[in-house]
Amino acid sequence: MFWKKWSDRPWYSLTIAGCIIVLVLAVLLNLGSIFHVIRVILGYFKPVFIAIVMAYVVNQLSVLYQKTVFRKVKKYKYRNICGIAL
């Protein structure tokens, strides 16, 4: 009996279920604190998210200008520079 695996013991599943219940209860009781921590962490990354969105929008406008306004410029490098500058 001493050398049996833990999962073969009769009380193993009850212990795991009890631990899960205690963990869920602890999370539910501290839900406000958990949301506060998540809000603080997202607050630190808010400028990064805004910069990513702005870069995406500016890139799309740059590509649009390259294809429409500066389409007669022969070299892609100059079209790219003019599209980004505009």
MMTF fields as JSON, N, C-alpha, C and O atoms, coordinates in Angstrom:
{
  "mmtfVersion": "1.0.0",
  "mmtfProducer": "UNKNOWN",
  "numBonds": 343,
  "numAtoms": 344,
  "numGroups": 86,
  "numChains": 1,
  "numModels": 1,
  "chainsPerModel": [1],
  "groupsPerChain": [86],
  "chainIdList": ["A"],
  "bondAtomList": [4, 2, 8, 6, 12, 10, 16, 14, 20, 18, 24, 22, 28, 26, 32, 30, 36, 34, 40, 38, 44, 42, 48, 46, 52, 50, 56, 54, 60, 58, 64, 62, 68, 66, 72, 70, 76, 74, 80, 78, 84, 82, 88, 86, 92, 90, 96, 94, 100, 98, 104, 102, 108, 106, 112, 110, 116, 114, 120, 118, 124, 122, 128, 126, 132, 130, 136, 134, 140, 138, 144, 142, 148, 146, 152, 150, 156, 154, 160, 158, 164, 162, 168, 166, 172, 170, 176, 174, 180, 178, 184, 182, 188, 186, 192, 190, 196, 194, 200, 198, 204, 202, 208, 206, 212, 210, 216, 214, 220, 218, 224, 222, 228, 226, 232, 230, 236, 234, 240, 238, 244, 242, 248, 246, 252, 250, 256, 254, 260, 258, 264, 262, 268, 266, 272, 270, 276, 274, 280, 278, 284, 282, 288, 286, 292, 290, 296, 294, 300, 298, 304, 302, 308, 306, 312, 310, 316, 314, 320, 318, 324, 322, 328, 326, 332, 330, 336, 334, 340, 338],
  "bondOrderList": [1, 1, 1, 1, 1, 1, 1, 1, 1, 1, 1, 1, 1, 1, 1, 1, 1, 1, 1, 1, 1, 1, 1, 1, 1, 1, 1, 1, 1, 1, 1, 1, 1, 1, 1, 1, 1, 1, 1, 1, 1, 1, 1, 1, 1, 1, 1, 1, 1, 1, 1, 1, 1, 1, 1, 1, 1, 1, 1, 1, 1, 1, 1, 1, 1, 1, 1, 1, 1, 1, 1, 1, 1, 1, 1, 1, 1, 1, 1, 1, 1, 1, 1, 1, 1],
  "groupList": [{"groupName": "MET", "atomNameList": ["N", "CA", "C", "O"], "elementList": ["N", "C", "C", "O"], "formalChargeList": [0, 0, 0, 0], "bondAtomList": [1, 0, 2, 1, 3, 2], "bondOrderList": [1, 1, 2], "singleLetterCode": "M", "chemCompType": "L-PEPTIDE LINKING"}, {"groupName": "PHE", "atomNameList": ["N", "CA", "C", "O"], "elementList": ["N", "C", "C", "O"], "formalChargeList": [0, 0, 0, 0], "bondAtomList": [1, 0, 2, 1, 3, 2], "bondOrderList": [1, 1, 2], "singleLetterCode": "F", "chemCompType": "L-PEPTIDE LINKING"}, {"groupName": "TRP", "atomNameList": ["N", "CA", "C", "O"], "elementList": ["N", "C", "C", "O"], "formalChargeList": [0, 0, 0, 0], "bondAtomList": [1, 0, 2, 1, 3, 2], "bondOrderList": [1, 1, 2], "singleLetterCode": "W", "chemCompType": "L-PEPTIDE LINKING"}, {"groupName": "LYS", "atomNameList": ["N", "CA", "C", "O"], "elementList": ["N", "C", "C", "O"], "formalChargeList": [0, 0, 0, 0], "bondAtomList": [1, 0, 2, 1, 3, 2], "bondOrderList": [1, 1, 2], "singleLetterCode": "K", "chemCompType": "L-PEPTIDE LINKING"}, {"groupName": "SER", "atomNameList": ["N", "CA", "C", "O"], "elementList": ["N", "C", "C", "O"], "formalChargeList": [0, 0, 0, 0], "bondAtomList": [1, 0, 2, 1, 3, 2], "bondOrderList": [1, 1, 2], "singleLetterCode": "S", "chemCompType": "L-PEPTIDE LINKING"}, {"groupName": "ASP", "atomNameList": ["N", "CA", "C", "O"], "elementList": ["N", "C", "C", "O"], "formalChargeList": [0, 0, 0, 0], "bondAtomList": [1, 0, 2, 1, 3, 2], "bondOrderList": [1, 1, 2], "singleLetterCode": "D", "chemCompType": "L-PEPTIDE LINKING"}, {"groupName": "ARG", "atomNameList": ["N", "CA", "C", "O"], "elementList": ["N", "C", "C", "O"], "formalChargeList": [0, 0, 0, 0], "bondAtomList": [1, 0, 2, 1, 3, 2], "bondOrderList": [1, 1, 2], "singleLetterCode": "R", "chemCompType": "L-PEPTIDE LINKING"}, {"groupName": "PRO", "atomNameList": ["N", "CA", "C", "O"], "elementList": ["N", "C", "C", "O"], "formalChargeList": [0, 0, 0, 0], "bondAtomList": [1, 0, 2, 1, 3, 2], "bondOrderList": [1, 1, 2], "singleLetterCode": "P", "chemCompType": "L-PEPTIDE LINKING"}, {"groupName": "TYR", "atomNameList": ["N", "CA", "C", "O"], "elementList": ["N", "C", "C", "O"], "formalChargeList": [0, 0, 0, 0], "bondAtomList": [1, 0, 2, 1, 3, 2], "bondOrderList": [1, 1, 2], "singleLetterCode": "Y", "chemCompType": "L-PEPTIDE LINKING"}, {"groupName": "LEU", "atomNameList": ["N", "CA", "C", "O"], "elementList": ["N", "C", "C", "O"], "formalChargeList": [0, 0, 0, 0], "bondAtomList": [1, 0, 2, 1, 3, 2], "bondOrderList": [1, 1, 2], "singleLetterCode": "L", "chemCompType": "L-PEPTIDE LINKING"}, {"groupName": "THR", "atomNameList": ["N", "CA", "C", "O"], "elementList": ["N", "C", "C", "O"], "formalChargeList": [0, 0, 0, 0], "bondAtomList": [1, 0, 2, 1, 3, 2], "bondOrderList": [1, 1, 2], "singleLetterCode": "T", "chemCompType": "L-PEPTIDE LINKING"}, {"groupName": "ILE", "atomNameList": ["N", "CA", "C", "O"], "elementList": ["N", "C", "C", "O"], "formalChargeList": [0, 0, 0, 0], "bondAtomList": [1, 0, 2, 1, 3, 2], "bondOrderList": [1, 1, 2], "singleLetterCode": "I", "chemCompType": "L-PEPTIDE LINKING"}, {"groupName": "ALA", "atomNameList": ["N", "CA", "C", "O"], "elementList": ["N", "C", "C", "O"], "formalChargeList": [0, 0, 0, 0], "bondAtomList": [1, 0, 2, 1, 3, 2], "bondOrderList": [1, 1, 2], "singleLetterCode": "A", "chemCompType": "L-PEPTIDE LINKING"}, {"groupName": "GLY", "atomNameList": ["N", "CA", "C", "O"], "elementList": ["N", "C", "C", "O"], "formalChargeList": [0, 0, 0, 0], "bondAtomList": [1, 0, 2, 1, 3, 2], "bondOrderList": [1, 1, 2], "singleLetterCode": "G", "chemCompType": "PEPTIDE LINKING"}, {"groupName": "CYS", "atomNameList": ["N", "CA", "C", "O"], "elementList": ["N", "C", "C", "O"], "formalChargeList": [0, 0, 0, 0], "bondAtomList": [1, 0, 2, 1, 3, 2], "bondOrderList": [1, 1, 2], "singleLetterCode": "C", "chemCompType": "L-PEPTIDE LINKING"}, {"groupName": "VAL", "atomNameList": ["N", "CA", "C", "O"], "elementList": ["N", "C", "C", "O"], "formalChargeList": [0, 0, 0, 0], "bondAtomList": [1, 0, 2, 1, 3, 2], "bondOrderList": [1, 1, 2], "singleLetterCode": "V", "chemCompType": "L-PEPTIDE LINKING"}, {"groupName": "ASN", "atomNameList": ["N", "CA", "C", "O"], "elementList": ["N", "C", "C", "O"], "formalChargeList": [0, 0, 0, 0], "bondAtomList": [1, 0, 2, 1, 3, 2], "bondOrderList": [1, 1, 2], "singleLetterCode": "N", "chemCompType": "L-PEPTIDE LINKING"}, {"groupName": "HIS", "atomNameList": ["N", "CA", "C", "O"], "elementList": ["N", "C", "C", "O"], "formalChargeList": [0, 0, 0, 0], "bondAtomList": [1, 0, 2, 1, 3, 2], "bondOrderList": [1, 1, 2], "singleLetterCode": "H", "chemCompType": "L-PEPTIDE LINKING"}, {"groupName": "GLN", "atomNameList": ["N", "CA", "C", "O"], "elementList": ["N", "C", "C", "O"], "formalChargeList": [0, 0, 0, 0], "bondAtomList": [1, 0, 2, 1, 3, 2], "bondOrderList": [1, 1, 2], "singleLetterCode": "Q", "chemCompType": "L-PEPTIDE LINKING"}],
  "groupTypeList": [0, 1, 2, 3, 3, 2, 4, 5, 6, 7, 2, 8, 4, 9, 10, 11, 12, 13, 14, 11, 11, 15, 9, 15, 9, 12, 15, 9, 9, 16, 9, 13, 4, 11, 1, 17, 15, 11, 6, 15, 11, 9, 13, 8, 1, 3, 7, 15, 1, 11, 12, 11, 15, 0, 12, 8, 15, 15, 16, 18, 9, 4, 15, 9, 8, 18, 3, 10, 15, 1, 6, 3, 15, 3, 3, 8, 3, 8, 6, 16, 11, 14, 13, 11, 12, 9],
  "groupIdList": [1, 2, 3, 4, 5, 6, 7, 8, 9, 10, 11, 12, 13, 14, 15, 16, 17, 18, 19, 20, 21, 22, 23, 24, 25, 26, 27, 28, 29, 30, 31, 32, 33, 34, 35, 36, 37, 38, 39, 40, 41, 42, 43, 44, 45, 46, 47, 48, 49, 50, 51, 52, 53, 54, 55, 56, 57, 58, 59, 60, 61, 62, 63, 64, 65, 66, 67, 68, 69, 70, 71, 72, 73, 74, 75, 76, 77, 78, 79, 80, 81, 82, 83, 84, 85, 86],
  "secStructList": [7, 6, 6, 1, 7, 4, 4, 4, 1, 6, 6, 2, 2, 2, 2, 2, 2, 2, 2, 2, 2, 2, 2, 2, 2, 2, 2, 2, 2, 6, 2, 2, 2, 2, 2, 2, 2, 2, 2, 2, 2, 2, 2, 2, 2, 2, 2, 2, 2, 2, 2, 2, 2, 2, 2, 2, 2, 2, 2, 2, 2, 2, 2, 2, 2, 2, 2, 2, 6, 6, 6, 6, 7, 1, 7, 2, 2, 2, 2, 2, 2, 2, 2, 2, 2, 7],
  "xCoordList": [0.822, 0.0, 0.864, 0.487, 2.023, 2.873, 3.431, 3.654, 3.657, 4.282, 3.277, 3.681, 2.007, 1.007, 1.205, 1.706, 0.801, 0.848, -0.216, -1.222, 0.017, -0.938, -2.313, -3.333, -2.349, -3.634, -4.438, -5.631, -3.815, -4.538, -5.193, -6.0, -4.861, -5.419, -6.869, -7.229, -7.718, -9.148, -9.473, -10.498, -8.67, -8.975, -8.372, -8.554, -7.661, -6.959, -7.929, -7.719, -8.982, -9.922, -10.668, -10.952, -10.991, -11.663, -10.745, -11.205, -9.482, -8.525, -8.379, -8.356, -8.281, -8.172, -9.436, -9.341, -10.606, -11.87, -11.951, -12.396, -11.526, -11.54, -10.61, -10.961, -9.436, -8.491, -9.055, -8.896, -9.703, -10.305, -11.423, -11.547, -12.231, -13.32, -12.761, -13.278, -11.72, -11.106, -10.501, -10.619, -9.864, -9.267, -10.331, -10.157, -11.433, -12.519, -13.131, -13.423, -13.327, -13.879, -12.949, -13.414, -11.642, -10.684, -10.694, -10.6, -10.808, -10.861, -12.136, -12.093, -13.261, -14.527, -14.562, -15.137, -13.964, -13.958, -13.027, -13.244, -12.015, -11.056, -11.177, -10.198, -12.351, -12.556, -12.281, -11.715, -12.673, -12.427, -10.945, -10.509, -10.173, -8.724, -8.088, -7.169, -8.562, -8.018, -8.297, -7.419, -9.524, -9.848, -9.031, -8.646, -8.765, -7.948, -6.528, -5.969, -5.954, -4.603, -4.578, -3.651, -5.589, -5.667, -5.792, -5.165, -6.609, -6.795, -5.481, -5.167, -4.721, -3.445, -2.449, -1.75, -2.384, -1.45, -1.821, -0.945, -3.104, -3.523, -3.282, -3.032, -3.354, -3.074, -1.637, -1.361, -0.719, 0.678, 0.886, 1.735, 0.127, 0.295, -0.635, -0.597, -1.46, -2.396, -1.681, -2.127, -0.584, 0.106, 0.644, 0.68, 1.056, 1.564, 0.43, 0.615, -0.744, -1.883, -2.309, -2.613, -2.331, -2.706, -1.695, -2.08, -0.4, 0.632, 0.505, 0.723, 0.154, -0.022, -1.179, -1.065, -2.291, -3.451, -3.105, -3.449, -2.425, -2.053, -1.101, -1.242, -0.137, 0.797, 0.066, 0.388, -0.915, -1.687, -2.453, -2.447, -3.108, -3.9, -2.991, -3.302, -1.878, -0.958, -0.362, -0.172, -0.067, 0.478, -0.544, -0.183, -1.803, -2.828, -2.984, -3.139, -2.942, -3.02, -1.796, -1.914, -0.635, 0.591, 0.511, 0.878, 0.041, -0.102, -1.128, -0.926, -2.211, -3.218, -2.631, -2.87, -1.86, -1.227, -0.21, -0.093, 0.524, 1.504, 0.829, 1.347, -0.324, -1.005, -1.802, -2.019, -2.242, -3.085, -2.358, -2.246, -1.868, -1.301, 0.07, 0.355, 0.914, 2.29, 2.532, 3.636, 1.531, 1.689, 2.6, 3.134, 2.78, 3.619, 5.098, 5.937, 5.423, 6.837, 7.386, 6.804, 8.51, 9.019, 9.57, 9.228, 10.41, 11.067, 10.177, 9.578, 10.118, 9.292, 9.809, 9.027, 11.12, 11.708, 11.209, 10.869, 11.166, 10.718, 9.207, 8.728, 8.465, 7.007, 6.731, 5.846, 7.495, 7.324, 7.621, 6.864, 8.717, 9.09, 8.033, 7.67, 7.54, 6.526, 5.209, 4.542, 4.83, 3.596, 3.658, 2.676, 4.797, 4.939, 4.975, 4.395, 5.652, 5.736, 4.375, 4.079, 3.55, 2.228, 1.336, 0.175],
  "yCoordList": [-1.189, 0.0, 1.25, 2.259, 1.201, 2.375, 2.777, 3.962, 1.814, 2.095, 2.385, 2.541, 2.46, 2.784, 4.223, 5.084, 4.448, 5.81, 6.644, 6.114, 7.95, 8.824, 8.764, 8.787, 8.689, 8.697, 7.422, 7.392, 6.381, 5.136, 5.116, 4.232, 6.054, 6.078, 6.541, 7.34, 6.055, 6.369, 7.832, 8.324, 8.528, 9.904, 10.932, 12.132, 10.495, 11.403, 12.328, 13.541, 11.778, 12.597, 13.571, 14.695, 13.164, 14.072, 15.221, 16.349, 14.948, 15.997, 17.01, 18.218, 16.517, 17.421, 18.27, 19.475, 17.672, 18.416, 19.46, 20.583, 19.098, 20.062, 21.236, 22.379, 20.97, 22.049, 22.979, 24.196, 22.413, 23.235, 24.099, 25.268, 23.541, 24.314, 25.462, 26.578, 25.209, 26.269, 27.344, 28.532, 26.951, 27.908, 28.784, 29.999, 28.179, 28.95, 29.909, 31.055, 29.469, 30.321, 31.496, 32.625, 31.245, 32.32, 33.342, 34.545, 32.866, 33.788, 34.61, 35.817, 33.995, 34.722, 35.748, 36.824, 35.434, 36.372, 37.56, 38.64, 37.375, 38.442, 38.969, 39.456, 38.878, 39.278, 40.766, 41.145, 41.607, 43.045, 43.358, 44.185, 42.702, 42.921, 42.426, 43.057, 41.319, 40.766, 41.714, 41.958, 42.255, 43.208, 44.487, 45.085, 44.907, 46.104, 45.889, 46.768, 44.75, 44.443, 44.392, 44.911, 43.769, 43.707, 45.107, 45.415, 45.966, 47.333, 48.116, 48.888, 47.934, 48.628, 48.152, 48.966, 46.855, 46.314, 46.812, 47.203, 46.802, 47.3, 48.802, 49.305, 49.525, 50.953, 51.244, 52.247, 50.373, 50.548, 50.329, 50.98, 49.428, 49.102, 49.888, 49.697, 50.757, 51.536, 52.377, 52.384, 53.089, 53.838, 52.944, 53.35, 51.745, 50.821, 50.402, 50.366, 50.085, 49.708, 50.852, 50.631, 52.072, 53.24, 53.445, 53.754, 53.278, 53.447, 52.395, 52.694, 51.171, 50.111, 50.447, 50.277, 50.92, 51.287, 52.458, 52.452, 53.463, 54.62, 54.217, 54.698, 53.348, 52.903, 52.147, 52.298, 51.337, 50.598, 51.557, 51.399, 52.544, 53.499, 54.324, 54.515, 54.812, 55.615, 54.793, 55.305, 53.537, 52.674, 52.486, 52.521, 52.289, 52.122, 53.396, 53.33, 54.552, 55.813, 55.999, 56.484, 55.62, 55.736, 54.875, 55.323, 53.664, 52.775, 53.343, 53.272, 53.897, 54.505, 55.67, 55.791, 56.531, 57.658, 57.181, 57.771, 56.127, 55.604, 55.092, 55.274, 54.452, 53.856, 54.867, 54.663, 55.955, 56.909, 58.2, 58.557, 58.9, 60.232, 60.15, 60.897, 59.247, 59.183, 57.993, 57.45, 57.592, 56.412, 56.666, 55.724, 57.935, 58.231, 58.316, 58.394, 58.301, 58.3, 56.904, 55.904, 56.844, 55.563, 54.673, 53.492, 55.215, 54.389, 54.231, 55.184, 52.992, 52.677, 53.402, 53.826, 53.542, 54.176, 55.618, 56.049, 56.35, 57.752, 57.836, 58.721, 56.895, 56.849, 56.591, 57.205, 55.679, 55.334, 56.54, 56.835, 57.232, 58.401, 59.492, 60.111, 59.732, 60.776, 60.387, 61.239, 59.122, 58.674, 58.785, 59.171, 58.454, 58.563, 60.03, 60.402, 60.861, 62.289, 62.958, 63.838, 62.555, 63.166, 62.693, 63.093],
  "zCoordList": [0.0, 0.0, 0.0, -0.595, 0.661, 0.755, -0.608, -0.858, -1.483, -2.758, -3.869, -5.022, -3.568, -4.586, -5.075, -4.352, -6.306, -6.812, -6.101, -5.628, -6.033, -5.351, -6.016, -5.327, -7.338, -8.028, -7.815, -8.114, -7.309, -7.045, -5.661, -5.374, -4.828, -3.463, -3.505, -4.37, -2.585, -2.641, -2.335, -2.806, -1.589, -1.204, -2.149, -1.942, -3.176, -4.086, -4.818, -4.843, -5.411, -6.186, -5.288, -5.704, -4.064, -3.139, -2.72, -2.546, -2.561, -2.202, -3.328, -3.09, -4.544, -5.7, -5.832, -6.065, -5.69, -5.773, -4.664, -4.901, -3.458, -2.353, -2.606, -2.31, -3.147, -3.463, -4.536, -4.452, -5.53, -6.585, -6.016, -6.38, -5.135, -4.522, -3.693, -3.759, -2.918, -2.105, -3.001, -2.701, -4.081, -5.007, -5.663, -5.762, -6.112, -6.732, -5.72, -6.06, -4.499, -3.45, -3.162, -3.004, -3.09, -2.837, -3.973, -3.731, -5.196, -6.342, -6.292, -6.529, -5.993, -5.949, -4.817, -4.981, -3.692, -2.573, -2.823, -2.272, -3.632, -3.915, -5.334, -5.899, -5.909, -7.3, -7.515, -8.54, -6.565, -6.695, -6.75, -7.551, -5.904, -5.898, -7.187, -7.709, -7.694, -8.945, -10.102, -10.929, -10.167, -11.23, -11.095, -12.099, -9.871, -9.659, -10.18, -10.836, -9.898, -10.38, -11.901, -12.523, -12.506, -13.968, -14.554, -15.567, -13.914, -14.388, -14.298, -15.204, -13.237, -13.086, -14.145, -14.748, -14.371, -15.371, -16.766, -17.537, -17.091, -18.408, -18.522, -19.618, -17.405, -17.417, -17.807, -18.464, -17.407, -17.787, -19.278, -19.886, -19.869, -21.279, -22.196, -23.412, -21.65, -22.463, -23.528, -24.675, -23.198, -24.257, -25.375, -26.536, -25.027, -26.052, -26.985, -28.201, -26.428, -27.255, -28.17, -29.343, -27.638, -28.449, -29.569, -30.697, -29.273, -30.296, -31.399, -32.573, -31.023, -32.026, -32.956, -34.17, -32.402, -33.224, -34.135, -35.316, -33.588, -34.409, -35.531, -36.656, -35.249, -36.282, -37.385, -38.564, -37.006, -38.005, -38.91, -40.131, -38.32, -39.111, -40.012, -41.187, -39.487, -40.289, -41.421, -42.525, -41.164, -42.216, -43.337, -44.513, -42.988, -44.023, -44.853, -46.073, -44.193, -44.936, -45.824, -46.949, -45.334, -46.123, -47.377, -48.462, -47.237, -48.393, -49.377, -50.589, -48.873, -49.741, -50.529, -51.73, -49.855, -50.546, -51.57, -52.644, -51.256, -52.197, -53.464, -54.565, -53.306, -54.456, -55.268, -56.463, -54.641, -55.363, -55.693, -56.866, -54.702, -54.912, -55.574, -56.51, -55.093, -55.578, -56.508, -56.539, -57.249, -58.099, -59.296, -59.881, -59.66, -60.834, -60.497, -61.394, -59.211, -58.83, -59.114, -58.695, -59.828, -60.31, -59.198, -59.131, -58.334, -57.328, -56.1, -55.601, -55.641, -54.468, -53.232, -52.381, -53.138, -51.962, -51.82, -50.718, -52.907, -52.864, -52.624, -51.916, -53.228, -52.97, -51.499, -50.903, -50.922, -49.514, -48.624, -47.699, -48.905, -48.108, -48.224, -47.224, -49.429, -49.618, -48.949, -48.362, -49.029, -48.395, -46.891, -46.257, -46.309, -44.848, -44.432, -43.412, -45.215, -44.863, -44.925, -44.116, -45.867, -45.993, -44.862, -44.783]
}
